[in-house]
Amino acid sequence: MQNILLLGSCEGAGAEDIEQMIRIENVSKWYGDFQVLKNCSTSVKKGEVVVICGPSGSGKSTLIKTVNGLEDYQEGTIYVNNINIGDPHTNLPKLRAHVGMVFQHFELFPHLTIRNNLTLAQMKVLKRSRDQANKRGMELLDRVGLIKQADKFPPQLSGGQQQRVAIARALAMDPICMLFDEPTSALDPEMINEVLDVMINLAKDGMTMMVVTHEMGFARKVADRVVFMDAGEIVEEAPKEEFFSTPRSERAQRFLAKILQH
């Protein structure tokens, strides 16, 4: 894989940061007069799985979208593999090619077959031949249990199958880390586990992951740490055992009491 450290400025990165895949430092963002992120700071180490949770409207999705520059921000600094996202010299399209992103609503090309959804970006961005891209795509479809669906179109698949294709498509770009923005929230309940199982296997394989989700069962099983947000702020973060057993803030206690009832 191309060394991503060549994609932008590394100024400010030190030896102590080498194990930090993602660093968010004092990030604030406004939509007009409304402040959606308030001085947020957290990090994700290489190979770590961090779950971001909190009530709707707390800024979770906005925060994760700032990590690869899909949302801009007015204050603070974000580094991905020691690349400063906000540095004007950073090649954001090239960086995004190495940061896998899975959205709530799949974002597949409906007019392309599943096979072509997986090969297009490999050929255009990674400059792989069609044979190379197809080989990698079929390997990943097999991994997510969908190789028999390769020549179907996205509307012919269930929501859970489409989301697994979306994960495979992101993996086809050989990402250094994966961002998930509520990947199961648009799915029927019976489809959720098939997507979570793929994510659990990714975590077991050592993929660095930042996951916005309400699936607390997934967080308990896979997360190394949990970040809890409310009203645009990171209220607390802790190892998962500590967060679920003894949340420090009253707001997190109320959130867990409500969400764990369901």
PASEBA-1860 file (N, C-alpha, C; in nm, 3 decimals):
! residues 262
1> MQNILLLG> 0.084/-0.120/0.000/0.000/0.000/0.000/0.088/0.124/0.000 ~ 0.039/0.225/-0.069/0.112/0.350/-0.070/0.124/0.406/0.070 ~ 0.240/0.458/0.104/0.261/0.514/0.237/0.180/0.641/0.251 ~ 0.080/0.637/0.339/-0.009/0.751/0.352/0.060/0.871/0.415 ~ 0.175/0.851/0.477/0.247/0.963/0.534/0.297/1.059/0.428 ~ 0.289/1.020/0.302/0.330/1.108/0.194/0.217/1.199/0.148 ~ 0.099/1.182/0.206/-0.018/1.250/0.152/-0.037/1.391/0.207 ~ 0.038/1.432/0.303/0.020/1.565/0.358/0.125/1.596/0.461
9> SCEGAGAE> 0.107/1.706/0.528/0.205/1.752/0.625/0.199/1.669/0.751 ~ 0.315/1.639/0.810/0.322/1.567/0.936/0.372/1.659/1.047 ~ 0.371/1.787/1.021/0.421/1.881/1.120/0.344/1.866/1.250 ~ 0.415/1.860/1.360/0.352/1.847/1.490/0.343/1.703/1.537 ~ 0.368/1.608/1.450/0.361/1.467/1.490/0.493/1.425/1.552 ~ 0.483/1.356/1.663/0.603/1.311/1.732/0.603/1.161/1.747 ~ 0.713/1.108/1.802/0.726/0.964/1.817/0.615/0.907/1.906 ~ 0.569/0.989/2.004/0.466/0.941/2.094/0.332/0.922/2.025
17> DIEQMIRI> 0.316/0.978/1.902/0.190/0.971/1.830/0.182/0.854/1.733 ~ 0.290/0.779/1.718/0.296/0.676/1.615/0.184/0.574/1.630 ~ 0.146/0.540/1.755/0.043/0.440/1.776/-0.098/0.497/1.768 ~ -0.110/0.630/1.756/-0.241/0.692/1.746/-0.282/0.699/1.600 ~ -0.382/0.621/1.561/-0.430/0.627/1.423/-0.514/0.752/1.400 ~ -0.598/0.788/1.498/-0.684/0.905/1.487/-0.666/0.989/1.613 ~ -0.644/1.118/1.595/-0.637/1.211/1.709/-0.728/1.331/1.681 ~ -0.820/1.354/1.770/-0.912/1.468/1.762/-0.879/1.558/1.879
25> ENVSKWYG> -0.838/1.680/1.849/-0.789/1.770/1.954/-0.868/1.901/1.954 ~ -0.951/1.919/2.057/-1.020/2.046/2.082/-1.099/2.095/1.961 ~ -1.174/2.004/1.900/-1.247/2.036/1.778/-1.384/2.097/1.811 ~ -1.411/2.211/1.748/-1.541/2.277/1.760/-1.594/2.307/1.620 ~ -1.725/2.302/1.607/-1.789/2.328/1.478/-1.922/2.398/1.499 ~ -1.952/2.492/1.409/-2.078/2.565/1.412/-2.152/2.549/1.280 ~ -2.285/2.542/1.288/-2.371/2.564/1.172/-2.435/2.701/1.195 ~ -2.380/2.803/1.134/-2.428/2.938/1.162/-2.401/2.974/1.307
33> DFQVLKNC> -2.506/3.006/1.380/-2.491/3.042/1.522/-2.500/2.920/1.614 ~ -2.535/2.805/1.556/-2.553/2.685/1.639/-2.422/2.606/1.647 ~ -2.374/2.583/1.768/-2.250/2.507/1.787/-2.284/2.359/1.800 ~ -2.242/2.281/1.701/-2.276/2.138/1.699/-2.169/2.052/1.764 ~ -2.043/2.099/1.765/-1.934/2.030/1.836/-1.866/2.131/1.927 ~ -1.840/2.091/2.053/-1.787/2.182/2.153/-1.658/2.126/2.213 ~ -1.545/2.170/2.160/-1.414/2.141/2.218/-1.394/1.990/2.241 ~ -1.417/1.911/2.135/-1.411/1.765/2.145/-1.267/1.714/2.128
41> STSVKKGE> -1.226/1.627/2.217/-1.093/1.564/2.209/-1.105/1.416/2.242 ~ -1.049/1.332/2.155/-1.040/1.189/2.181/-0.939/1.131/2.083 ~ -0.911/1.002/2.093/-0.815/0.939/2.002/-0.850/0.792/1.986 ~ -0.794/0.734/1.881/-0.812/0.590/1.854/-0.675/0.533/1.819 ~ -0.629/0.437/1.894/-0.501/0.373/1.868/-0.513/0.274/1.753 ~ -0.401/0.241/1.692/-0.401/0.139/1.588/-0.453/0.007/1.644 ~ -0.549/-0.051/1.573/-0.606/-0.178/1.616/-0.714/-0.166/1.721 ~ -0.747/-0.045/1.761/-0.847/-0.023/1.865/-0.985/-0.003/1.804
49> VVVICGPS> -1.088/-0.042/1.879/-1.227/-0.018/1.840/-1.288/0.077/1.942 ~ -1.329/0.194/1.895/-1.391/0.293/1.982/-1.534/0.316/1.936 ~ -1.628/0.299/2.025/-1.770/0.322/1.997/-1.809/0.459/2.050 ~ -1.879/0.537/1.965/-1.931/0.667/2.005/-2.083/0.653/2.018 ~ -2.135/0.684/2.136/-2.278/0.672/2.158/-2.330/0.798/2.225 ~ -2.461/0.806/2.235/-2.525/0.922/2.294/-2.660/0.943/2.230 ~ -2.741/1.034/2.284/-2.874/1.058/2.230/-2.870/1.118/2.090 ~ -2.980/1.109/2.020/-2.989/1.169/1.887/-2.964/1.319/1.896
57> GSGKSTLI> -2.893/1.372/1.797/-2.864/1.514/1.796/-2.747/1.556/1.883 ~ -2.670/1.459/1.932/-2.560/1.493/2.023/-2.431/1.527/1.949 ~ -2.427/1.511/1.816/-2.308/1.546/1.739/-2.222/1.429/1.699 ~ -2.269/1.306/1.724/-2.188/1.187/1.697/-2.151/1.175/1.550 ~ -2.252/1.182/1.463/-2.228/1.166/1.319/-2.143/1.281/1.265 ~ -2.168/1.401/1.313/-2.086/1.515/1.270/-1.941/1.494/1.307 ~ -1.917/1.447/1.429/-1.779/1.425/1.474/-1.707/1.324/1.386 ~ -1.773/1.211/1.358/-1.704/1.108/1.281/-1.679/1.153/1.137
65> KTVNGLED> -1.768/1.239/1.084/-1.749/1.288/0.948/-1.637/1.392/0.938 ~ -1.601/1.454/1.050/-1.486/1.545/1.045/-1.355/1.469/1.031 ~ -1.356/1.341/1.068/-1.230/1.265/1.070/-1.171/1.248/0.931 ~ -1.256/1.238/0.828/-1.200/1.229/0.692/-1.239/1.349/0.607 ~ -1.275/1.458/0.674/-1.298/1.582/0.602/-1.431/1.594/0.531 ~ -1.526/1.504/0.559/-1.659/1.517/0.498/-1.736/1.633/0.561 ~ -1.701/1.667/0.685/-1.752/1.787/0.751/-1.632/1.872/0.790 ~ -1.639/2.001/0.763/-1.530/2.087/0.807/-1.554/2.128/0.953
73> YQEGTIYV> -1.459/2.195/1.011/-1.470/2.240/1.150/-1.392/2.371/1.163 ~ -1.430/2.451/1.259/-1.374/2.585/1.269/-1.259/2.597/1.369 ~ -1.255/2.508/1.466/-1.148/2.513/1.566/-1.097/2.373/1.595 ~ -0.969/2.365/1.633/-0.910/2.237/1.670/-0.831/2.172/1.558 ~ -0.784/2.051/1.584/-0.699/1.979/1.489/-0.737/1.832/1.489 ~ -0.735/1.770/1.371/-0.758/1.626/1.359/-0.644/1.566/1.277 ~ -0.586/1.459/1.329/-0.482/1.384/1.259/-0.531/1.243/1.231 ~ -0.506/1.195/1.110/-0.526/1.054/1.077/-0.392/0.999/1.032
81> NNINIGDP> -0.339/0.904/1.108/-0.206/0.850/1.081/-0.102/0.962/1.070 ~ -0.116/1.061/1.159/-0.027/1.178/1.167/-0.041/1.274/1.050 ~ -0.146/1.262/0.972/-0.176/1.359/0.867/-0.280/1.458/0.921 ~ -0.249/1.586/0.913/-0.338/1.690/0.961/-0.451/1.712/0.859 ~ -0.574/1.674/0.898/-0.688/1.685/0.808/-0.710/1.829/0.763 ~ -0.687/1.924/0.851/-0.714/2.063/0.820/-0.602/2.136/0.749 ~ -0.488/2.070/0.728/-0.377/2.134/0.658/-0.414/2.153/0.511 ~ -0.405/2.275/0.459/-0.443/2.296/0.317/-0.356/2.218/0.219
89> HTNLPKLR> -0.240/2.170/0.263/-0.154/2.091/0.175/-0.191/1.942/0.173 ~ -0.281/1.901/0.263/-0.322/1.761/0.267/-0.412/1.728/0.149 ~ -0.380/1.620/0.082/-0.462/1.572/-0.031/-0.578/1.490/0.026 ~ -0.690/1.558/0.051/-0.802/1.491/0.115/-0.861/1.376/0.034 ~ -0.879/1.391/-0.098/-0.932/1.276/-0.174/-0.844/1.152/-0.162 ~ -0.712/1.171/-0.164/-0.622/1.057/-0.153/-0.627/0.998/-0.012 ~ -0.638/1.086/0.087/-0.649/1.038/0.225/-0.778/0.958/0.244 ~ -0.888/1.012/0.192/-1.017/0.943/0.208/-1.016/0.805/0.144
97> AHVGMVFQ> -0.936/0.788/0.039/-0.927/0.657/-0.026/-0.874/0.551/0.068 ~ -0.804/0.594/0.173/-0.744/0.499/0.268/-0.817/0.498/0.402 ~ -0.925/0.574/0.412/-1.006/0.575/0.534/-1.145/0.524/0.496 ~ -1.174/0.399/0.527/-1.303/0.341/0.488/-1.417/0.407/0.563 ~ -1.526/0.434/0.492/-1.643/0.498/0.554/-1.767/0.421/0.515 ~ -1.844/0.381/0.615/-1.970/0.310/0.591/-2.082/0.395/0.651 ~ -2.179/0.428/0.567/-2.285/0.519/0.607/-2.412/0.445/0.647 ~ -2.506/0.520/0.698/-2.633/0.464/0.742/-2.713/0.409/0.624
105> HFELFPHL> -2.705/0.476/0.509/-2.791/0.440/0.396/-2.715/0.380/0.279 ~ -2.609/0.307/0.305/-2.539/0.221/0.209/-2.460/0.298/0.103 ~ -2.526/0.392/0.033/-2.459/0.475/-0.069/-2.398/0.391/-0.182 ~ -2.462/0.282/-0.218/-2.418/0.204/-0.333/-2.471/0.267/-0.462 ~ -2.404/0.238/-0.574/-2.453/0.284/-0.704/-2.562/0.189/-0.752 ~ -2.688/0.232/-0.756/-2.796/0.138/-0.787/-2.794/0.086/-0.930 ~ -2.728/0.159/-1.021/-2.727/0.119/-1.163/-2.609/0.027/-1.195 ~ -2.523/0.000/-1.097/-2.410/-0.090/-1.117/-2.433/-0.220/-1.044
113> TIRNNLTL> -2.383/-0.330/-1.100/-2.390/-0.457/-1.029/-2.306/-0.450/-0.901 ~ -2.327/-0.546/-0.814/-2.248/-0.552/-0.691/-2.100/-0.565/-0.725 ~ -2.069/-0.647/-0.824/-1.929/-0.665/-0.868/-1.869/-0.530/-0.909 ~ -1.944/-0.454/-0.989/-1.891/-0.326/-1.037/-1.887/-0.220/-0.928 ~ -1.976/-0.229/-0.831/-1.968/-0.139/-0.716/-1.836/-0.157/-0.641 ~ -1.787/-0.280/-0.639/-1.662/-0.308/-0.568/-1.537/-0.281/-0.650 ~ -1.548/-0.286/-0.782/-1.427/-0.273/-0.864/-1.401/-0.131/-0.913 ~ -1.506/-0.049/-0.924/-1.491/0.082/-0.987/-1.385/0.169/-0.920
121> AQMKVLKR> -1.397/0.189/-0.788/-1.302/0.276/-0.718/-1.162/0.216/-0.717 ~ -1.153/0.084/-0.710/-1.020/0.020/-0.714/-0.947/0.056/-0.843 ~ -1.021/0.053/-0.955/-0.958/0.083/-1.084/-0.931/0.232/-1.101 ~ -1.025/0.317/-1.057/-1.011/0.460/-1.077/-0.910/0.522/-0.981 ~ -0.913/0.481/-0.856/-0.831/0.545/-0.753/-0.700/0.470/-0.728 ~ -0.710/0.338/-0.712/-0.591/0.258/-0.683/-0.519/0.213/-0.810 ~ -0.580/0.238/-0.926/-0.520/0.205/-1.057/-0.495/0.056/-1.074 ~ -0.582/-0.025/-1.015/-0.571/-0.169/-1.034/-0.633/-0.207/-1.169
129> SRDQANKR> -0.583/-0.315/-1.226/-0.645/-0.365/-1.349/-0.782/-0.422/-1.315 ~ -0.864/-0.441/-1.418/-0.997/-0.496/-1.394/-0.986/-0.635/-1.330 ~ -0.892/-0.716/-1.375/-0.876/-0.850/-1.318/-0.835/-0.842/-1.171 ~ -0.741/-0.753/-1.140/-0.698/-0.738/-1.001/-0.813/-0.690/-0.913 ~ -0.886/-0.590/-0.962/-0.997/-0.535/-0.884/-1.107/-0.639/-0.865 ~ -1.133/-0.716/-0.970/-1.236/-0.819/-0.960/-1.196/-0.928/-0.861 ~ -1.069/-0.967/-0.864/-1.020/-1.070/-0.772/-1.035/-1.025/-0.627 ~ -0.995/-0.900/-0.600/-1.006/-0.846/-0.464/-1.153/-0.833/-0.425
137> GMELLDRV> -1.235/-0.786/-0.516/-1.377/-0.771/-0.487/-1.444/-0.902/-0.454 ~ -1.412/-1.008/-0.530/-1.473/-1.138/-0.505/-1.425/-1.197/-0.372 ~ -1.298/-1.173/-0.337/-1.248/-1.219/-0.207/-1.329/-1.156/-0.094 ~ -1.358/-1.027/-0.108/-1.429/-0.957/-0.001/-1.577/-0.991/0.001 ~ -1.637/-1.013/-0.116/-1.776/-1.058/-0.117/-1.789/-1.195/-0.051 ~ -1.690/-1.280/-0.074/-1.688/-1.410/-0.008/-1.677/-1.392/0.143 ~ -1.594/-1.297/0.184/-1.573/-1.272/0.327/-1.702/-1.229/0.396 ~ -1.784/-1.150/0.327/-1.909/-1.104/0.389/-2.028/-1.192/0.351
145> GLIKQADK> -2.000/-1.307/0.287/-2.103/-1.406/0.260/-2.196/-1.373/0.145 ~ -2.146/-1.299/0.045/-2.235/-1.254/-0.063/-2.179/-1.281/-0.203 ~ -2.088/-1.374/-0.216/-2.026/-1.395/-0.346/-2.129/-1.438/-0.451 ~ -2.236/-1.502/-0.411/-2.338/-1.545/-0.506/-2.424/-1.429/-0.556 ~ -2.409/-1.314/-0.493/-2.488/-1.197/-0.532/-2.410/-1.102/-0.623 ~ -2.293/-1.142/-0.669/-2.202/-1.051/-0.737/-2.262/-0.982/-0.860 ~ -2.348/-1.051/-0.932/-2.400/-0.994/-1.056/-2.542/-0.942/-1.045 ~ -2.588/-0.928/-0.923/-2.716/-0.863/-0.899/-2.694/-0.712/-0.882
153> FPPQLSGG> -2.804/-0.637/-0.880/-2.798/-0.493/-0.857/-2.842/-0.463/-0.714 ~ -2.795/-0.355/-0.654/-2.828/-0.326/-0.514/-2.976/-0.335/-0.479 ~ -3.070/-0.282/-0.563/-3.211/-0.291/-0.524/-3.263/-0.435/-0.514 ~ -3.189/-0.532/-0.569/-3.231/-0.671/-0.562/-3.188/-0.738/-0.431 ~ -3.113/-0.665/-0.348/-3.064/-0.720/-0.222/-3.140/-0.660/-0.105 ~ -3.140/-0.732/0.007/-3.200/-0.679/0.129/-3.112/-0.566/0.184 ~ -3.166/-0.492/0.280/-3.088/-0.385/0.341/-2.962/-0.436/0.408 ~ -2.974/-0.547/0.478/-2.856/-0.604/0.544/-2.751/-0.648/0.444
161> QQQRVAIA> -2.795/-0.706/0.334/-2.700/-0.746/0.230/-2.633/-0.624/0.167 ~ -2.710/-0.518/0.142/-2.651/-0.398/0.085/-2.547/-0.336/0.178 ~ -2.575/-0.339/0.307/-2.478/-0.282/0.400/-2.351/-0.367/0.406 ~ -2.366/-0.498/0.394/-2.246/-0.583/0.390/-2.166/-0.556/0.262 ~ -2.234/-0.530/0.151/-2.164/-0.492/0.028/-2.090/-0.360/0.050 ~ -2.154/-0.265/0.118/-2.090/-0.136/0.145/-1.962/-0.154/0.227 ~ -1.966/-0.245/0.323/-1.846/-0.272/0.402/-1.738/-0.335/0.315 ~ -1.779/-0.431/0.230/-1.681/-0.494/0.140/-1.621/-0.391/0.045
169> RALAMDPI> -1.703/-0.299/-0.005/-1.652/-0.196/-0.095/-1.548/-0.109/-0.025 ~ -1.573/-0.072/0.099/-1.477/0.007/0.174/-1.347/-0.071/0.195 ~ -1.360/-0.199/0.226/-1.241/-0.281/0.250/-1.159/-0.302/0.122 ~ -1.225/-0.294/0.008/-1.154/-0.314/-0.119/-1.048/-0.208/-0.144 ~ -1.058/-0.095/-0.075/-0.962/0.013/-0.091/-0.843/-0.002/0.004 ~ -0.834/-0.116/0.074/-0.725/-0.143/0.169/-0.710/-0.031/0.271 ~ -0.818/-0.001/0.346/-0.814/0.112/0.438/-0.721/0.088/0.557 ~ -0.667/0.197/0.608/-0.585/0.190/0.730/-0.674/0.196/0.853
177> CMLFDEPT> -0.797/0.244/0.837/-0.894/0.244/0.946/-1.034/0.252/0.885 ~ -1.134/0.222/0.966/-1.272/0.222/0.918/-1.358/0.310/1.009 ~ -1.443/0.391/0.946/-1.540/0.474/1.017/-1.680/0.422/0.985 ~ -1.761/0.404/1.087/-1.898/0.356/1.069/-1.994/0.457/1.130 ~ -2.085/0.510/1.049/-2.181/0.608/1.097/-2.319/0.544/1.106 ~ -2.351/0.491/1.224/-2.480/0.423/1.249/-2.513/0.323/1.139 ~ -2.427/0.224/1.119/-2.443/0.134/1.003/-2.565/0.043/1.008 ~ -2.629/0.030/1.124/-2.745/-0.060/1.133/-2.876/0.014/1.157
185> SALDPEMI> -2.873/0.146/1.167/-2.994/0.218/1.209/-3.103/0.218/1.103 ~ -3.068/0.194/0.976/-3.170/0.191/0.870/-3.219/0.050/0.840 ~ -3.175/-0.047/0.920/-3.207/-0.187/0.891/-3.322/-0.238/0.976 ~ -3.395/-0.335/0.920/-3.494/-0.407/0.999/-3.421/-0.487/1.106 ~ -3.484/-0.510/1.222/-3.415/-0.577/1.333/-3.351/-0.710/1.297 ~ -3.416/-0.789/1.209/-3.360/-0.921/1.177/-3.236/-0.912/1.089 ~ -3.209/-0.795/1.031/-3.093/-0.778/0.945/-2.971/-0.722/1.019 ~ -2.994/-0.675/1.140/-2.887/-0.605/1.211/-2.770/-0.698/1.242
193> NEVLDVMI> -2.800/-0.818/1.290/-2.693/-0.908/1.334/-2.601/-0.949/1.221 ~ -2.655/-0.963/1.098/-2.569/-1.005/0.988/-2.463/-0.898/0.957 ~ -2.497/-0.771/0.979/-2.399/-0.664/0.961/-2.303/-0.658/1.079 ~ -2.357/-0.668/1.200/-2.272/-0.664/1.319/-2.172/-0.779/1.320 ~ -2.212/-0.895/1.270/-2.120/-1.009/1.266/-1.998/-0.978/1.179 ~ -2.021/-0.911/1.066/-1.910/-0.872/0.979/-1.818/-0.775/1.053 ~ -1.877/-0.679/1.124/-1.797/-0.581/1.197/-1.720/-0.646/1.311 ~ -1.782/-0.742/1.378/-1.714/-0.813/1.486/-1.591/-0.886/1.432
201> NLAKDGMT> -1.606/-0.950/1.317/-1.493/-1.020/1.257/-1.382/-0.923/1.215 ~ -1.420/-0.806/1.167/-1.320/-0.704/1.134/-1.240/-0.665/1.257 ~ -1.312/-0.645/1.368/-1.245/-0.608/1.492/-1.150/-0.718/1.538 ~ -1.193/-0.843/1.525/-1.107/-0.956/1.564/-0.981/-0.962/1.479 ~ -0.992/-0.915/1.354/-0.877/-0.915/1.264/-0.783/-0.796/1.288 ~ -0.820/-0.708/1.383/-0.731/-0.599/1.419/-0.753/-0.469/1.345 ~ -0.867/-0.455/1.277/-0.896/-0.331/1.206/-0.921/-0.217/1.306 ~ -0.859/-0.104/1.284/-0.887/0.016/1.363/-1.025/0.067/1.324
209> MMVVTHEM> -1.112/0.086/1.423/-1.251/0.121/1.393/-1.303/0.228/1.487 ~ -1.376/0.322/1.429/-1.448/0.425/1.504/-1.593/0.411/1.463 ~ -1.682/0.379/1.559/-1.817/0.336/1.527/-1.920/0.419/1.603 ~ -2.004/0.490/1.530/-2.121/0.555/1.589/-2.235/0.456/1.585 ~ -2.290/0.421/1.701/-2.396/0.321/1.704/-2.476/0.329/1.832 ~ -2.600/0.281/1.825/-2.684/0.261/1.943/-2.685/0.115/1.985 ~ -2.610/0.032/1.914/-2.609/-0.111/1.944/-2.515/-0.138/2.062 ~ -2.570/-0.134/2.182/-2.488/-0.149/2.302/-2.436/-0.292/2.318
217> GFARKVAD> -2.506/-0.389/2.260/-2.455/-0.526/2.263/-2.325/-0.536/2.186 ~ -2.320/-0.469/2.071/-2.197/-0.464/1.992/-2.087/-0.394/2.070 ~ -2.120/-0.282/2.133/-2.020/-0.209/2.211/-1.964/-0.296/2.323 ~ -2.051/-0.367/2.391/-2.004/-0.452/2.501/-1.915/-0.565/2.452 ~ -1.944/-0.613/2.334/-1.869/-0.729/2.283/-1.737/-0.690/2.219 ~ -1.733/-0.576/2.152/-1.621/-0.546/2.063/-1.539/-0.424/2.105 ~ -1.605/-0.323/2.162/-1.536/-0.197/2.187/-1.422/-0.213/2.287 ~ -1.314/-0.140/2.262/-1.211/-0.124/2.364/-1.248/-0.010/2.458
225> RVVFMDAG> -1.301/0.098/2.397/-1.344/0.213/2.475/-1.477/0.265/2.422 ~ -1.549/0.334/2.508/-1.676/0.397/2.470/-1.664/0.547/2.495 ~ -1.703/0.626/2.394/-1.709/0.771/2.406/-1.857/0.809/2.410 ~ -1.897/0.881/2.515/-2.036/0.924/2.529/-2.048/1.073/2.502 ~ -2.137/1.110/2.408/-2.157/1.249/2.371/-2.298/1.296/2.406 ~ -2.308/1.423/2.438/-2.438/1.486/2.457/-2.424/1.635/2.428 ~ -2.518/1.689/2.351/-2.523/1.832/2.319/-2.390/1.883/2.263 ~ -2.329/1.801/2.176/-2.207/1.844/2.108/-2.079/1.827/2.186
233> EIVEEAPK> -2.089/1.774/2.307/-1.970/1.758/2.391/-1.941/1.611/2.417 ~ -1.813/1.580/2.434/-1.774/1.448/2.484/-1.786/1.455/2.637 ~ -1.889/1.393/2.689/-1.918/1.401/2.832/-1.825/1.311/2.911 ~ -1.801/1.192/2.857/-1.705/1.102/2.922/-1.662/0.995/2.824 ~ -1.547/0.936/2.850/-1.501/0.818/2.777/-1.429/0.728/2.874 ~ -1.444/0.598/2.851/-1.390/0.501/2.945/-1.380/0.366/2.878 ~ -1.298/0.276/2.932/-1.301/0.136/2.885/-1.444/0.083/2.897 ~ -1.480/-0.007/2.807/-1.621/-0.048/2.801/-1.672/-0.104/2.934
241> EEFFSTPR> -1.588/-0.183/3.004/-1.634/-0.243/3.130/-1.669/-0.134/3.230 ~ -1.585/-0.030/3.235/-1.610/0.079/3.328/-1.732/0.160/3.287 ~ -1.746/0.185/3.157/-1.859/0.266/3.111/-1.991/0.198/3.142 ~ -2.001/0.068/3.118/-2.128/0.000/3.139/-2.156/-0.031/3.286 ~ -2.053/-0.048/3.365/-2.075/-0.084/3.506/-2.086/0.039/3.596 ~ -2.003/0.139/3.570/-2.002/0.257/3.658/-1.984/0.386/3.578 ~ -2.081/0.422/3.493/-2.069/0.549/3.421/-2.060/0.665/3.520 ~ -1.971/0.759/3.492/-1.943/0.866/3.588/-2.046/0.978/3.584
249> SERAQRFL> -2.093/1.013/3.466/-2.183/1.128/3.454/-2.328/1.085/3.471 ~ -2.407/1.174/3.528/-2.550/1.146/3.544/-2.617/1.131/3.407 ~ -2.570/1.209/3.308/-2.630/1.202/3.175/-2.608/1.065/3.113 ~ -2.488/1.009/3.127/-2.461/0.875/3.074/-2.540/0.769/3.149 ~ -2.555/0.787/3.279/-2.635/0.693/3.357/-2.778/0.688/3.309 ~ -2.837/0.806/3.282/-2.975/0.811/3.233/-2.986/0.749/3.094 ~ -2.887/0.777/3.008/-2.887/0.722/2.873/-2.883/0.570/2.876 ~ -2.792/0.514/2.955/-2.780/0.368/2.963/-2.905/0.305/3.024
257> AKILQH> -2.960/0.368/3.126/-3.080/0.313/3.190/-3.193/0.305/3.088 ~ -3.203/0.405/3.002/-3.311/0.406/2.902/-3.284/0.308/2.790 ~ -3.162/0.309/2.735/-3.135/0.229/2.614/-3.123/0.081/2.646 ~ -3.077/0.047/2.765/-3.060/-0.095/2.800/-3.192/-0.160/2.840 ~ -3.298/-0.081/2.854/-3.429/-0.137/2.881/-3.488/-0.204/2.757 ~ -3.442/-0.161/2.637/-3.502/-0.207/2.512/-3.434/-0.333/2.461
END
